[in-house]
Amino acid sequence: MIDSSAIWIKNPLSIAADDASGGIVVREGRIIDLIESGKTPSAEAEVFDASEHVVLPGLINAHHHFYQTLTRSSDHGLNKGLFDWLKSLYPIWAQLEPEMLSLASKLAVAELLLSGCTLSSDHHYLFPSGMEEAIGIQVAAGEELGIRLMITRGSMSLGSEEGGLPPQSVVQSEEAILLDSEQAINRFHQAGKGSMCQVALAPCSPFSVSRDLMRSTAELARRHDVRLHTHLAETKDETYFCLDRFGLRPLDYLESCDWIGDDVWLAHGIDFNADEIIRLGQYGISICHCPTSNMMLGSGFCPVSELEEAGVAVGLGVDGSASNDCSNLAQEMRQAWLLGRLHSGPDSMTHSDAIRLATEGSAACLGRKELGKIEVGARADLSLYRLDELRFSGAENPLAAIVQSGVSRADRVMIEGEWRVSSGEIIGIDLEQLRHQHDRAAKKLMSKYYLS
Ligand SMILES: [Zn+2]
C-alpha cells in the first residue's frame, strides 16, 4: 500500500546534505527520512525521480522591499550613493497605492520563488495616506503564491523637518506606528514551527526614526515575543549621521536604544570596526548580507568571514529591488561568493559557504532554525535545480556549479511539503498577466509622481 502523502525525492544528482545520496522522504510538511546511496525508504512512498536535479534546502531571503520592484532602474536613482538615491526616490514612493503594492509584492514573490526561495522577509516602511492596509496586502500576496513570509512592519517617523532624511510626506506619527505595529502582530503573526507567516517590527534606519521610537518598538516586540529588524552600518554617511546626531557610532546607538539581543537581525552590517564585530558576536545579533545592493550603491562590503569568526550568524538578502534591480536569491549566492573572495581570499568563501549563508544563515537571522537545512525533522522546504543549460555543460561538481556557473532558475520548489514550482513554472499563476499588470502599475506610479 503506497502512502500517498509521502514522497521519496529519489537519487538526486547531488544534494546539500550528508548521508542522503539516495534522496529524502517527505511527509506532512516535514523531512522524515534521509536515504543512503543504494538504499530504499522503510515505508512505501510516491517516487519523484531527482536524478537530474541538484537538491538544496529552500533558499531564504532575509531582507527585501517588495514595493521597490516598481522603481527599478529609475532614471532618478541611477549612479547615486544611498542617501542621494533615497532622497531621489522617496517622493516617488510617496505615491504608492494599495493595488500597486499588491502587484509589486506578487511580482517580487514570483521572482523569488522561481529562483528557489521558500521563505522571504520583507521590510515595508512606507505608509503614506491610503496605505494603512499595507501589511495585510503583503500577507495576502504571500498566501496566494504559497511562499513563507516574515513580514516586518517597518516605520519612518523622523522627517526632514526634524533632521531626518525622508520628506514629511512619508513619515507617520509614532503613536500611529506603535498602534498599527501591535495590530499587525495580533492579526498576522503565527508563532511556532512550520508557521507560514510571521511578523517582526522594523524601524527603518537611524536617519528615519527617533530614538524614542526605537526604544518603544523594542519594548513592544519583546512584549509579543516577535523579532526586531533595521538597517544598520550600511554606509559611512550613516555613521557620520549617528556621530553628528547622537554622538555615537551606529552599534553604540543601537545599544542605547535597548536593541541588544539574539532577537535582532540587521540589514547590511558594513561599517563595523573590529571591536564592534566581537561585540555583535557576544550579543547574538545576526546580520543580513546584501552584496548586490552594497555593490550597486557603492556602499562597501559586509565583513562576512570576520563576523562568522566572531560567532555572528550571517544570512543573505536581495534587498531592493531598486538597489539590486532584481529579486533573484540564487544569483545573490553567486554575488556573495564572489565578493567574499575579493574581500578575504579564495579559501574564505567556498560555494558551500555561499549556499549556507542563503539557507542556514538566513534561517538564523529570521529565528527559524527548523528551516534552511536538509535533515530529519526539518520542514520540507526544498529547491531543485537542473543543470541542462549551456552554462553548466562540462561541470564536474554539481553543487559548485550551482554557485560558480550561476544558477538563476529553479525547476522545482517545495514549501511545507507542497510543490509550488513545477517544470520552472509557479503553479496556479498567470505570470505574463502579472508582469503586464505590474508594469502598468509602475508606469502609473511614475505618472502620479510627475503630476504631483
Ligand atoms: Zn533595505
Residues whose N, C-alpha, C, O or C-beta is under 5 A from the ligand:
A	BS01	ZN	D319
